[in-house]
Amino acid sequence: MADDHDHDHDDGDHDHEHHDDGNHDHEHHDDGDHDHEHHDDGDHDHDHDDEGHDHEHHHHDVETLGAAVLTVSTSRTLDDDPAGDAIAAAFEDAGHGVVTRELVGDDYDRVQASLKNLAGRGDVDVVVSTGGTGVTPDDVTVEAAEPLFEKRLPGFGELFRRLSYDEIGTKVVGTRAVAGVVDGTPVFCLPGSENAATLGAEEVVVPEAGHLSGLASRDEA
């Protein structure tokens, strides 16, 4: 597929006397400095509040994720799936578990059904697909996934393409990696190349999946 191939890769004296009076005024201003010291206490309180807010914000994070990996390809098998292997390894290396791995062909209905089924499983906290995000006629993963999104996560695609630019330059315009929330589960759709899957999983998905999964499923819990 197209995305598979592409990812293979900012001033006299009189005035001075008056200035002495100004120095006297300046001593009075020192009292103002004392007031400023009191303001520093406020800054300390603000920092403390920020820490408490950050702790609360991450209170619902999922510490150990159950991940589902879906490979979309008509030419790969689960025994020959370097992109899927890279995604699974990224989760496992971070102490998470891979609940299931599946492979489907480049078919709109099958891709959509698989994403929906995986996102709805009780043991799955995050779904990551690889493949079908390019611009060839049979790249249908994005089209299949987007109607399922209850909430879109545009920052994922934006960040992934920014990181990818360092590797493949302007060819990044040909990748349509997307993410969103399906049935309270974050779903990430990555390109099909091993390099792209590794980059996306290690640099973006795994670091943020626990936080996003906790937020997306908080009301359900």
Disulfide bonds with the S-S distance in Angstrom:
none
